[in-house]
Amino acid sequence: MKARLDLTSPSFLADPYPAYAVLRAEAEAVPVDPGGMWAVTAFDRVVEVLKRPEVFSSEPSEHDRERLFERAFGGANMIASDNPTHDRLRGILHKRFTPARMRSLAGRIDALCRELLDDVADEPEFDLVSAFTVPLPVIIISELLGVERHRIGDFKRWSNGLVAIINGASGEAREQALAEVFELAGYLAAAADRRRAAASDDLIGLLVAAEREPGRLSAGEVLSYCILLLAAGNETTTNLLGGLATALAANPDQIERLERDPALIERAVEEGLRYCSPVQGLFRRVHADTRLGDTTIPAGSRVWVSYGAANHDPTASPSPIASTSTATAGATSASAGGCTSAWAPISRAPRPGWR
């Protein structure tokens, strides 16, 4: 590429996939803006980076945006931690998000889906995002945390602030987003204090109880957990649902396949992770000079690991469009990187009567 790609440019954000194709063809790692970081976009190289945490660290530098959690709340979070901290935090979370517990939410999620769709059933047309893909995860996560129903609108506003900070908001937008984040932190801190005074079986209460267990959580880590769930579970689910609906609308033959064979719905969800890539990428920090193919990345460099580009790499997937075919490669964000989602048992659970 003659000009360095800016990952924050409006044209890239509107449609990153043409740029991904150019980056993949150029080199194993390519310098990009802002900040002169490196982008890794080919499927094999993304997998390699994710499997080398001793070199490509999840822990950001003191100046990276991902330090927001630690600076603001006094606790580490999983997406910005290496081992042993990562495994400790993950282990505590998985004890709370057991497959059985998550499957128990399936009935509530099904009922809420029907409720939201019933609200617009008589409309000649409606906005799927505002009517369904935004409120669904916000309501479910709020109920998991034990948030009062009347605060759900606040939770979406706070979530938007979190995402704005993570995406590099600047100027007045950054100041407004920071105000939202600290308002959220104040709410969660007060909620956690109430659970310390009186036990509760909602998620905040369960995390507070983990403060007294071996390998216990700190008060700051309880807040970071809740913040991460809100940002990661809310925004990514909205992106996945909206992206999958858009992909299906553009490929009506796939809708027909799902109508004929609802057993393919699980496969469609997995394919949505690949094709839509609700998390387009995450960052790593390079501990030592290292090579990816013919490219040397200096120690201290910041690397953007692009799941969105890797999941559309034609060398990894034979399907350039959203497809329920079992020949389509799995999503890097869900499989090759060794990551699993707490929501996976729900998305894979059978839905009797759904058509």
Steps between C-alpha positions, in 0.01 A plus 500: 500500500644838402328687785488357850152379592325687782283260699288790625420649157128519410550303178672215683240488777216497245643200312836360615504189282654647181784639712541164673555333162774750414668458838496120476666515159767748609682329788462287813491820708446852366548836677171688537369808675417635752824489691702298253380163627519178299204311352501121469227388264570156347324205666814293563691797642212605725487147641878506548484827695219373722697185579815691604395700808856492633596734212169664410372616837142593581621742766504855362758765575429774752389729217260265320123545518455150638652620830171682560360207698796477734547873548131576546392202708817373666470151351627302204273350236538188287540656158793713618680240716755224447541189711484431786255790549296407192449138606412602857235745382369263235473214750297710742267614222446150364392380845218754480422458129458124502337346191204392714451851638520655156260245349256586777477847345383362166131512595523862608689594184244324280215680677673837467565442129131431445401802711724738305383367164134504607541871574566570132300215342227733372738762360533511119874541553732555797864553591630160607799649683308740724204264546687176559878468475572788739245435779536120507856476639465813715194359678648151546833627634324749727283221641807280551666776699185570699451849361167672556289496182465878497881535476530295180500814286788631710687174443483542122622858531786388724585217261521747212745705704718195562509409132581859404802499732622163374460619140714807565255786545669839527417856600152571633381153403769347720413725794133406471586131470725516808218661695272210400761243603557652842124531556476129426788424736326691778176309445676162500712582805187590697325184375797287610498663844133411538582135419777501761247611757233252386579194288334467159495227235528739205835525324626798697420311820680188376808702405501675837489157666815412303686769695510250788615193302854371429652699214236755588392801300585848617227762524645663187492171311132457586432835334720415200316170455164675489631769266649240267176302489306813413740615228592161353170319538274788403667663202628177347160330520334801337763494224463125445120506480491802271780371281348155469159644410662719234697207358190281483298775333773527235500121451135389491598149395650457847172611660321236295746235620436595863124490448525154346740370764495685838777267621734724300433797730788403729730494199365838391593650838853361470523632145385839624804513725723443198327711242387792717793495747320703770844563651705623205828473687690535826841635589825338607829649620824344369743405778804435279609549139322227308432388146175417329595346169741747338396792720684604817292671769707697755464447874251737658286523187124493524334241277139501386394137455220516244240227545283665235775475238603147598143373489471621139838361392425290188783261587315405820136500387361386166191715550527874424138550609303401807427129464354225712720249317701277732800563273540854634792550736434584864539852633840592639340694784311193616727206427849538365595754764397266777223735616158382607197709584286477809201535265595197288276252689202728436566557130546126445203386705207349306190719461187283487232660286725762341461542124 
